[in-house]
Amino acid sequence: MNHLVKRTVCNTKPVTVEYELTALGGSFNEIIEAMAKWGIQYRQSVFSK
């Protein structure tokens, strides 16, 4: 629905569902990496005192 993740239902028994990022979803990686870097720096500044 949001075009960030592609969902594929495989014809197996039991049914298997696979998920993968779309190109649009993959473009979000840069933001996630920046947030992770900020989080590490934040923890270091708070817990190093």
N, C-alpha and C positions, 0 to 999 in steps of 0.2 A: 504494500500500500504506500509506503514512504520512499520506495526505490533505493533504499540503502542496503538491503539484504535480499539476496535471491534465494528462494526456497524451492527445492526440487524434491518431489515425492518419487521414490524409486519403487518399481514394481517388483518387490521382493517379499518373502514371507519369513518373518514378520515384515511389515512395511517399514522401510527406512526413509528418513527425511534428511536431506543434506542442506546445509546453509553455507552461503559464501557472500562476501561483500561484493557489491556492484562497484563500478568505477566511481560513482558518486559516493558510496559508502567508504571506499578507499581514500577518497580525498579528505576524509575526516581524520586520518592518521596524523597529519601534521599538527592538528589542534590537540589531539590526545597526547602526543609526545611532548608538546609544550606544557600541557597541564601536569604531566608526570615530572618533568624537569622542575617546574615550579614547586611541586609537592616535596620533592627531595630537598630542594634548597630551603623550603619552609621548615621542614623537620630538623634539618641541620641547625638552622638559626634558633629554633625554639629549644631543642634538646641539648645544645652544646653549651648552654649557660650553666 
